[in-house]
Amino acid sequence: MVKIRLRRMGAKKAPFYRIVVADGRFIEEIGYYDPTTDPATVKIDDEKAKQWIANGAQPTDTVRALLKKAGTL
C-alpha cells in the first residue's frame, strides 16, 4: 500500500520532517515540515500531493492534518 508519510530528519532534539510517498521503500519527496520554527513551516507541492492521492495513496493522520492546514485537501 502506498502511503504519504513523514520521514524524520535533523539532529537530536531538532526534528525536521520530509513529506514522502512510500510503499515500504521511498518513492518521492513532495514537501517538508519544520516544527522548530514559530509558526511551524509547511511546504507541500500541491500538484504532486493531489496526483498521488488521486492515484490511491493514503496519507497518515498527521500528514492529513498538515495537508488540510496547507489547503491541499
N, CA, C and O of each residue as an XYZ file, in Angstrom:
292
protein
N       0.843     -1.191      0.000
C       0.000      0.000      0.000
C       0.886      1.252      0.000
O       1.851      1.346      0.759
N       0.546      2.186     -0.846
C       1.306      3.434     -0.941
C       0.776      4.426      0.092
O      -0.428      4.668      0.170
N       1.677      4.991      0.874
C       1.309      5.948      1.913
C       2.061      7.256      1.712
O       3.175      7.280      1.190
N       1.427      8.338      2.137
C       2.104      9.635      2.217
C       2.375      9.825      3.698
O       1.442      9.899      4.497
N       3.653      9.903      4.071
C       4.002      9.936      5.485
C       5.171     10.877      5.743
O       5.764     11.434      4.819
N       5.486     11.039      7.031
C       6.611     11.878      7.420
C       7.858     11.024      7.575
O       7.793      9.896      8.064
N       8.992     11.568      7.157
C      10.282     10.922      7.384
C      11.092     11.882      8.238
O      11.354     13.015      7.835
N      11.488     11.422      9.427
C      12.187     12.303     10.360
C      13.634     12.478      9.937
O      14.345     11.514      9.654
N      14.048     13.742      9.902
C      15.425     14.091      9.587
C      15.898     15.002     10.722
O      15.196     15.159     11.720
N      17.051     15.585     10.580
C      17.515     16.551     11.566
C      18.222     15.907     12.736
O      18.278     14.683     12.852
N      18.757     16.739     13.594
C      19.550     16.289     14.724
C      18.663     15.909     15.905
O      17.451     16.126     15.897
N      19.301     15.340     16.913
C      18.618     15.005     18.152
C      18.058     16.287     18.759
O      18.757     17.299     18.821
N      16.811     16.254     19.206
C      16.108     17.404     19.795
C      15.854     18.540     18.794
O      15.408     19.616     19.194
N      16.128     18.322     17.512
C      15.868     19.342     16.483
C      15.229     18.656     15.274
O      15.872     18.515     14.234
N      13.973     18.230     15.401
C      13.350     17.466     14.312
C      13.055     18.305     13.084
O      12.771     19.499     13.179
N      13.126     17.665     11.942
C      12.785     18.241     10.649
C      12.206     17.078      9.861
O      12.807     16.004      9.827
N      11.065     17.261      9.233
C      10.396     16.151      8.567
C      10.248     16.410      7.082
O       9.928     17.522      6.663
N      10.485     15.372      6.286
C      10.188     15.424      4.863
C       8.888     14.663      4.662
O       8.678     13.607      5.260
N       8.021     15.201      3.820
C       6.766     14.525      3.496
C       7.051     13.691      2.255
O       7.343     14.227      1.186
N       6.962     12.365      2.409
C       7.353     11.461      1.334
C       6.226     10.506      0.981
O       5.338     10.232      1.788
N       6.285     10.008     -0.248
C       5.392      8.952     -0.708
C       6.214      7.672     -0.650
O       7.315      7.608     -1.198
N       5.668      6.643      0.025
C       6.425      5.403      0.199
C       5.500      4.198      0.197
O       4.340      4.295      0.597
N       6.016      3.069     -0.252
C       5.296      1.792     -0.151
C       6.204      0.802      0.586
O       6.459     -0.305      0.111
N       6.677      1.224      1.742
C       7.685      0.459      2.460
C       9.047      1.037      2.141
O       9.862      1.243      3.041
N       9.303      1.300      0.874
C      10.524      1.997      0.468
C      10.129      3.355     -0.110
O       9.010      3.538     -0.591
N      11.055      4.292     -0.053
C      10.844      5.652     -0.514
C      10.547      5.686     -2.016
O      11.197      4.983     -2.790
N       9.566      6.498     -2.433
C       9.266      6.684     -3.855
C       9.575      8.124     -4.279
O      10.341      8.349     -5.216
N       8.967      9.107     -3.576
C       9.129     10.504     -3.984
C       8.929     11.435     -2.796
O       8.115     11.165     -1.913
N       9.681     12.536     -2.781
C       9.521     13.566     -1.755
C       8.602     14.651     -2.312
O       8.821     15.149     -3.416
N       7.559     15.020     -1.535
C       6.619     16.019     -2.041
C       6.556     17.273     -1.182
O       5.765     18.173     -1.464
N       7.379     17.347     -0.136
C       7.382     18.557      0.681
C       8.141     18.367      1.969
O       8.814     17.354      2.162
N       8.032     19.354      2.862
C       8.677     19.248      4.164
C       7.873     19.959      5.237
O       6.999     20.773      4.942
N       8.183     19.639      6.489
C       7.518     20.211      7.660
C       8.579     20.469      8.712
O       9.305     19.556      9.106
N       8.672     21.726      9.175
C       9.661     22.105     10.185
C       8.942     22.661     11.412
O       8.545     23.826     11.417
N       8.766     21.832     12.466
C       8.049     22.280     13.655
C       8.871     23.178     14.582
O       8.334     23.725     15.545
N      10.177     23.334     14.301
C      11.031     24.116     15.206
C      10.870     25.621     15.003
O      11.199     26.402     15.895
N      10.368     26.037     13.838
C      10.162     27.468     13.594
C       8.860     27.914     14.258
O       8.029     27.081     14.622
N       8.684     29.217     14.415
C       7.462     29.733     15.031
C       6.862     30.790     14.123
O       7.428     31.879     14.037
N       5.736     30.539     13.430
C       4.963     29.292     13.440
C       5.644     28.185     12.622
O       6.577     28.455     11.865
N       5.184     26.961     12.774
C       5.775     25.816     12.075
C       5.682     26.009     10.559
O       4.667     26.486     10.051
N       6.745     25.637      9.842
C       6.811     25.789      8.392
C       6.322     24.517      7.707
O       6.790     23.419      8.012
N       5.375     24.672      6.775
C       4.895     23.539      5.985
C       4.981     23.936      4.523
O       4.390     24.937      4.117
N       5.710     23.165      3.728
C       5.846     23.428      2.289
C       5.516     22.133      1.568
O       6.211     21.131      1.734
N       4.443     22.149      0.756
C       3.990     20.952      0.054
C       3.767     21.285     -1.414
O       3.201     22.327     -1.743
N       4.216     20.393     -2.295
C       3.944     20.528     -3.727
C       2.502     20.045     -3.950
O       2.246     18.843     -4.017
N       1.566     20.999     -4.065
C       0.142     20.678     -4.165
C      -0.181     19.744     -5.328
O      -0.967     18.808     -5.180
N       0.431     20.003     -6.488
C       0.139     19.197     -7.671
C       0.507     17.733     -7.447
O      -0.280     16.834     -7.743
N       1.713     17.501     -6.922
C       2.155     16.124     -6.692
C       1.306     15.446     -5.626
O       0.953     14.275     -5.765
N       0.973     16.177     -4.558
C       0.161     15.596     -3.481
C      -1.212     15.189     -4.013
O      -1.675     14.081     -3.743
N      -1.859     16.065     -4.759
C      -3.181     15.750     -5.317
C      -3.104     14.581     -6.290
O      -3.995     13.732     -6.318
N      -2.043     14.538     -7.085
C      -1.870     13.449     -8.051
C      -1.714     12.114     -7.334
O      -2.327     11.126     -7.737
N      -0.896     12.066     -6.269
C      -0.696     10.819     -5.532
C      -1.978     10.374     -4.834
O      -2.284      9.182     -4.811
N      -2.736     11.321     -4.260
C      -3.989     10.973     -3.589
C      -5.001     10.447     -4.608
O      -5.733      9.497     -4.329
N      -5.040     11.071     -5.794
C      -5.932     10.604     -6.858
C      -5.555      9.195     -7.312
O      -6.419      8.418     -7.719
N      -4.260      8.868     -7.242
C      -3.797      7.534     -7.643
C      -3.944      6.514     -6.521
O      -3.572      5.354     -6.697
N      -4.482      6.923     -5.366
C      -4.780      5.965     -4.309
C      -3.844      5.970     -3.119
O      -3.965      5.103     -2.254
N      -2.915      6.911     -3.040
C      -2.018      6.968     -1.880
C      -2.791      7.445     -0.656
O      -3.576      8.389     -0.746
N      -2.572      6.799      0.490
C      -3.266      7.140      1.727
C      -2.366      7.969      2.630
O      -1.314      7.484      3.044
N      -2.746      9.215      2.954
C      -1.943      9.991      3.906
C      -2.162      9.504      5.330
O      -3.265      9.084      5.684
N      -1.114      9.558      6.149
C      -1.265      9.223      7.564
C      -2.060     10.348      8.230
O      -2.265     11.402      7.629
N      -2.506     10.128      9.468
C      -3.327     11.125     10.156
C      -2.596     12.463     10.282
O      -3.188     13.519     10.061
N      -1.312     12.417     10.635
C      -0.529     13.645     10.807
C      -0.385     14.382      9.476
O      -0.555     15.599      9.413
N      -0.073     13.641      8.421
C       0.083     14.260      7.096
C      -1.250     14.816      6.609
O      -1.289     15.876      5.985
N      -2.350     14.102      6.892
C      -3.678     14.596      6.501
C      -3.940     15.962      7.151
O      -4.452     16.873      6.501
N      -3.587     16.096      8.432
C      -3.760     17.369      9.140
C      -2.901     18.467      8.522
O      -3.344     19.607      8.385
N      -1.664     18.118      8.150
C      -0.775     19.097      7.514
C      -1.292     19.514      6.141
O      -1.198     20.683      5.769
N      -1.838     18.558      5.387
C      -2.393     18.875      4.066
C      -3.596     19.797      4.193
O      -3.770     20.710      3.385
N      -4.436     19.562      5.213
C      -5.582     20.443      5.428
C      -5.118     21.837      5.833
O      -5.676     22.837      5.381
N      -4.092     21.902      6.692
C      -3.563     23.188      7.144
C      -2.972     23.978      5.984
O      -3.092     25.202      5.930
N      -2.328     23.262      5.047
C      -1.729     23.906      3.878
C      -2.768     24.215      2.794
O      -2.474     24.937      1.841
N      -3.980     23.671      2.938
C      -5.030     23.955      1.964
C      -5.025     23.037      0.755
O      -5.684     23.332     -0.242
N      -4.290     21.927      0.821
C      -4.233     20.983     -0.301
C      -5.469     20.098     -0.328
O      -5.990     19.798     -1.403
N      -5.948     19.674      0.847
C      -7.152     18.825      0.923
C      -8.388     19.700      1.129
O      -9.502     19.184      1.219
